[in-house]
């Protein structure tokens, strides 16, 4: 929906999975290795996404908050993004091409808020919990407590705790998915 609204095309979205990125090597496989290191001459998923949308688009870093096998590793992995988001550009070590990241909207996803809703099936209670916790300052605090570095959060324009699906909406989605298969 974001790419349709901003770029008038659903095809201007690329999803890059980060859920399995546990260390520097795995991150290099997604965004590319630093110059002069093994693998730095290989074009990776991040650069392929930028190439596929040269006029801009939406880049979804899916489950990025799951990066890192411990707090120290997580912090080091997030630091790789500081300059990129701060400067609004990224230079590929594989092709030496510099990309203007200001043409892209970055959406970083995670399941960080799901624990707040565990243990209750009541739609009204889940909505009450969401209303209480959806304020950006509360979401930033939660992400910080879960290990997302403050310096990284400071580079984010906004943080959002999505409203959990009600049972009725989940049922409607399931019916539409099944109807599309039949």
LINKA-V581780 format. One record per residue. RES is the residue in one letter. SS is DSSP state (helix for helix, strand for strand, loop for the rest). Layout:
BEGIN
res->(RES RES)
ss->(SS SS)
END
This chain:
BEGIN
res->(X X X X X X X X X X X X X X X X X X X X X X X X X X X X X X X X X X X X X X X X X X X X X X X X X X X X X X X X X X X X X X X X X X X X X X X X X X X X X X X X X X X X X X X X X X X X X X X X X X X X X X X X X X X X X X X X X X X X X X X X X X X X X X X X X X X X X X X X X X X X X X X X X X X X X X X X X X X X X X X X X X X X X X X X X X X X X X X X X X X X X X)
ss->(loop helix helix helix helix helix helix loop loop loop loop loop strand strand strand strand strand loop loop loop loop loop loop helix helix helix helix helix helix helix helix loop loop loop loop loop loop loop loop loop loop loop loop loop helix helix helix helix helix helix helix helix loop loop loop loop strand strand strand strand strand strand loop helix helix helix loop loop loop loop helix helix helix helix helix helix helix helix helix helix helix helix helix helix helix helix helix loop strand strand strand loop loop loop loop loop loop strand strand strand helix helix helix strand strand strand strand strand loop loop loop loop loop helix helix helix helix loop loop loop loop loop helix helix helix helix helix helix helix helix helix helix helix loop loop helix helix helix helix helix helix helix helix helix helix loop loop loop loop helix helix helix helix loop loop loop loop loop loop loop loop loop loop loop loop loop helix helix helix helix helix helix helix helix helix helix helix helix helix helix helix loop)
END
